[in-house]
Amino acid sequence: MHNNRRNFLGLALATVAFATVGAAAASAATVEEIKAKGTLVVGIQGDNAPWGFVNTSGVQDGFDADIANLFAKELGVKVQFQPLAVANRIPALTTGKVDILFATMAMTEERAKSIQYSKPYAANTISLYAAKSDTVAKPEDVAGWEIGVPKSSSQDKAVTDAVGSTATVRRFDDDAATIQALISGQVKAVGGNQFYGQRLDAASAGTYERKINFLTTYNGVGTRLGEKDWNEAVNAFIDKIKANGELAAITKKWMAIDLPQFPQSIPNIPFTVN
């Protein structure tokens, strides 16, 4: 009797799981279906200026928003932004809750197993930020510290790889919570992108500074694995805005830097669907 009950429960759970996967797959629209629908649902960060944030008018804004708006214009559709926490970006895409990710997606081998990256369209330097009064010149200097990072982010990986064996890495929901953890004294330092300095200075002028650069990462647009139509459409779009100067102008607008030189390839991270 107990065996039959267990078998029944197992079959029921398997059926639910299969139905869930089927529903997710069914909700993943093609490029042509989105053109016919007239609306592109874009996964983006909602509180990580200047990459993606909601401005004082309640409108999604920032570097990624500008790029996504251009892509929607290229497709001839409207944009519906869906702000996502760092850890929710890939699940939102793979389950079909969003059509595409313009969401500060640093290109990593691990993520490339779950999503398809486009060619890179942005660069980001990951660094350690701490109080100016703290002397830090090398990773060994933070032994025993508590260091905050947004969980599942490129900062998380960079800091964990560099100092996770000697320091305690504390993970927070997003960039805003990570920055607040440093300001409030919950942690002694944070792993942040190249704009953390500006945000920390805005919160407490002259208190914090960049200490160590860990690595430079590149951001790509995220689409679902195997969806050649999305990948080709995005790569053609990136080539176009690189060539006509629009990407350089948006980079200058939000980052105050010239357009970086992007790698033609990154080991184990394909830019195209074969």
N, C-alpha and C positions, 0 to 999 in steps of 0.2 A: 504493500500500500504506500509506504513512505517512498519507495523507489519510483512508483508511478507518479506520485505527487511531484517529486523532484524533476522527473522527466518532463512532466507537463509544464512546470515553472520554467525549466530551461528552454523548452520549445516556445513558450510565450515570450520570454525575454529575447530570444533570437528573432522572433517575428517582429517585436517592437523595434529592435535594432535594425533589422532589414528595412522596415517601413521608414524609419528615421533617415537612413542612408538614401533610400529611394526618393524621399521627399526633398532632401537636400540637393540631390542630383537634378531633380526635376526643376528646382528653382533657379538653377544656374543657366542664365540666358546667353545666347550667342550675340555677337556684335550686331548682326542684322535684326535680331529680335529686339535689341535695345533701340536701334534706330526706328523700328516700327512703333515701339512703345513710346518713344519720345523723351524718356527720362533715364539718366545714368545715376545709379546709386554708388557714391564714392565713399569708401572707408578712409578716414583721415584722423589725425590727432586733434583733440579739441582744446588742449591747454599746454601747448609746447611752442610758444613764440620763439622765433618768427616762422617756424615750420608750418604749424597749424594751430589756430586759436580762434576763439569767438571774440569779435571786437565789441566795442562799447555800444554799437548799434544792434548787437545780437546776431551778427552775420559772421559765418565762417570765413576766416581770412588767413593770410600768410602765404609763404612760398608755395607750399603744396596746393593750396586752394587756387592760386593763380594758374599753376600748371594744369590742374584738373579742369578748371574752367576753359582753358584753351583747348584741351583734349575734347571736352564736350562740344565745343564750338566746331571742332574738326569733324565730329560725328554728326553734327546738326541736331543735337538734343539738349535738354535742360539738365542741370545738375541737382541732385539731392544729396547733401552731405550727411554722413553718419559718423559723428565723432566716436572714437574708440579708445579704450585704454590700451596700453602697450601690449599686455598679455592677450587681449581679445582680437587683435588685428587679423591674425591668420585664421582662427576659428570663424570669424565673421565672413571671411572670403570663402573658405572651403565649404561652409554650410550654405552658401548662396544668399546670406543676409545682405551682402554688398556685392556689386558687380566687379569692383576693381579697388586696389589699394594705392592711394597717393598718401602714404602715412609714415614718412620718415623711415622707410624700411631699409635698414642697413643690410648689405648683401653678405650673408654668411652661408657656409656649406650646410649647416644644420637646417636653416630655413629653406634652402634650395631643395631639400628633400620633400617639402610640404607645399611649396608654391613655385610658380614660374616667375623668374625675374626678367625684366626688360634690360636693355642697355642702361648703364648708369646715367643719371641726369643731375646728381648732386654729390658733393663730398662733405664729410663731417669728421672733425678731429675730436677724439675722445680723450679727456684729460682729468686729472685729479685737482679738485678745488678745495682750499682750506683757508683758515684765517691767515692774514699776513704775518701775524705774530708767531705762527708755528713754522719752524725751520724744516723744510722738506726738500731734498735734492735728488733722492733716489728712492725706489720702492721700499728698500729695507728700512727707511726712516719712519714708515707708518706701522711698523710691527706693534701689535697690541691695540691699534686704533679700531674704532667702529666707523665704517664707511658706508654711506647710503648710496643706493642706486635704484632706478626704476626696474622692477622685476621683469625678467624676460627681454630686456633691452640690450643693445650693443654695449652700453656702459656696464651692465651686469656682467656680461661675458669678459669684457676687457679688464675690469677691476678684479674679478674672480681669478682670471688667468694670471694676472700680475702679482697680486698680493693676498689672494684668498687663503693661502696656507699660513700666513703670519698675522693677518688682520681679520676682523669679523666683518663680513659683508651683510648689511641689513637692507632688505628689499622692500620698496614701497610701491604703491599702486601706479604712480605716474611721476612725471618730472616735477610738477608743482609740489607734490607731497615730499619728494626727495629734497628739493630746495628748502622747503619749510622745516624739514628735519634738521638741516644744518643750522639754519637761522635760530631755531628754538633750542639748540644744544642737544638734540637727541643723538646726533652723530658728530664726529670730529672733522669729517671730510665727506665729500661726495664725488662720485664719478659722473662727469657731465659732458654734454656736447659743447661745441665751440661757442654757444651763446649763453652758457650758464654764467659766465663772467658778467655779462650785461644785466642779467636778471638778478644776480646776487648784489651787484652794485646798486641797482634800483631799489632793492629792499633794505640794504644797509651800506651806504656809500663808504668806500675806502676800507672796508673790513676784510674782504676776501680777495684771493688772487689765484691764478692758475699756477699749479706747482709742477706737475709732471705730465707730459704728453705720452699717452699709451699707444695710440695708433690712429691712422686715418682710414675711415671706412667710406664706402660709396653706397649711395642709395639708388634703388631701382623701383620701378613700378611693379606691383604684385598682381599677377593673375593666376588662375587655377592651372594646375599641371595638365599638360596635354591639349590645352585650348589654343590651337595654333592661330585661330582668327584674331583673338584678343592680343596675343603676343606680337603678331605681325602688324596689327593696327597701331599698337603702342610704339613699337620700334620705328615704324615709318614716321610717326608723329614726332618722336624725339629727334630723329635725323632732320626733320623739317625745321623744328624750332632751334636746333643748333645752327643750321645753315643760314636761316633768315635773321638771326640775332635776337629772337624773342627770349630764348633761354638765358642768354647773356644779360639781357636787360632785366629780367626778373631776378637773376642772381645778384646783380648790382643793386637792385631796389631793396631786397630783403637782407642781403648779407654784406653789402658794401665791399665786395671783392670781385675780381675778374672771374670769368668762367674757368673753372679748373680744367686741367688736362685729365681726361678719363682713360683708364686702361682699355685696350682693345679686347682683353679677355681676363678672367680671374679663374684660377685653378678650381675645378670642381663646382663652378657656378655658371651654368650655361645661360646665355642671354637669349637664346632662340629655342623653339620647339623643333626637334628633328622630325 
